[in-house]
Amino acid sequence: MPQTGALGAPFLALLLLAAAGCVLTAGAALVLSLRFTEGGTAVRTGALTVGWVTVLGCLAAFLTYDHVWAVGIGWGALVVALSRHRETRAWFERGRLLAP
């Protein structure tokens, strides 16, 4: 069994916490993508939330690790910006056809 050293356990806990955040964000994005055709306020709000989480998470990684995370900041900001438009809100709130 490998030894973790003096800072092994706290470092491993920090990595697992970061991985859990990534998994939760990816899961939320997957669920939203499956419900996107249904529209609705909840889907638009969920897209805004995932966009902000992506921006904030990538900003933290950008400031502490590497500048390549600026791409994630840009994509998250694009999702937030497009989700806040009046036309986008109207599209999500439009009436849907009922299934037969």
Stockholm file with secondary structure:
# STOCKHOLM 1.0

chainA/1-100         MPQTGALGAPFLALLLLAAAGCVLTAGAALVLSLRFTEGGTAVRTGALTVGWVTVLGCLAAFLTYDHVWAVGIGWGALVVALSRHRETRAWFERGRLLAP
#=GR chainA/1-100 SS CCCCCTTHHHHHHHHHHHHHHHHHHHHHHHHHHHHTTTCCHHHHHHHHHHHHHHHHHHHHHHHHTCGGGHHHHHHHHHHHHHHTSHHHHHHHHSCCCCCC
#=GC SS_cons         CCCCCTTHHHHHHHHHHHHHHHHHHHHHHHHHHHHTTTCCHHHHHHHHHHHHHHHHHHHHHHHHTCGGGHHHHHHHHHHHHHHTSHHHHHHHHSCCCCCC
//
